[in-house]
Amino acid sequence: MSSERIQRVTLGDCGLEVCRLGCGTGTVAGGGESNQTRLGDDPFNTILCYAYDRGIRFFDSADAYGTHAHVARAMADRPRDSWQLVTKCGAVGVGPELDGLIARFADELATDTIDLLQIHCVVDADWPSQHREQMDAMAELKSRGVIRAHGVSCHSVEALEAAADEPWVDVIHARINPFGVAMDAPADRVVPVLERAHANGKGIIGMKIFGQGGLNAEQRAESLAWVSALECVDVLLVAFESPAEIDEFLAKV
């Protein structure tokens, strides 16, 4: 499958246009590493380059994954306007702390602009109140073109409910598959929230489509078909651990 055959989509009302298929880098991640980084530099670089060459042009990273430099190395010889970049940060202070963090991200990622910056792993229903100063500071970064869009990665259905109605949110990372594996709630509870968020102009990035590796081949095929059919999910994001997994994904999508 070439890049010309992979659809590009606009994430909600923010106007950010991205590849419909995304390559994640954070399976079982935390503390600056993930399954992908644990493969070693060369195998991980091969996966990222193979994804790009097969037409997947949306790359999802995070500070907690330790994958910024890996993405930068893999994409070094590829035109920056041919691929889109996501990263995530935790709760940070505003002013010098946030500015310094974003400067470090830009240096590690070798880019002047971050397409999408997410607040990582929000779980509380009142997260918009908790993070309001940070959200306002991120909006200022967006107004200056340092980032192009902002939002949250949700890790509870209560946080997802709040994100669906929060005007500041451009894009939501949401865990979604029909089996409820590695999700925040059963699919029949999550999907209506995603539908409401999408109707409210939020872009939706579907993650954990393969249940963080917890689904067998038959279930993966069923999940991919099911999530692909959801009109409320814009991007299908999978964190690959081998080129063969990319081939399987593209054969079934």
Secondary structure by P-SEA (a helix, b strand, c coil): cccccbbbbbcccccbbbbcbbbbccccccccccccccccaaaaaaaaaaaaaacccbbbbccccccaaaaaaaacccccccbbbbbbbcccccaaaaaaaaaaaaaaaccccccbbbcccccccccccccaaaaaaaaaaaaaccccbbbbbcccaaaaaaaaccccccccccccccccccccccaaaaaaaaaaaaaabbbbbbccccccccccaaaaaaaaaaaaacccccbbbbbcccaaaaaaaaacc
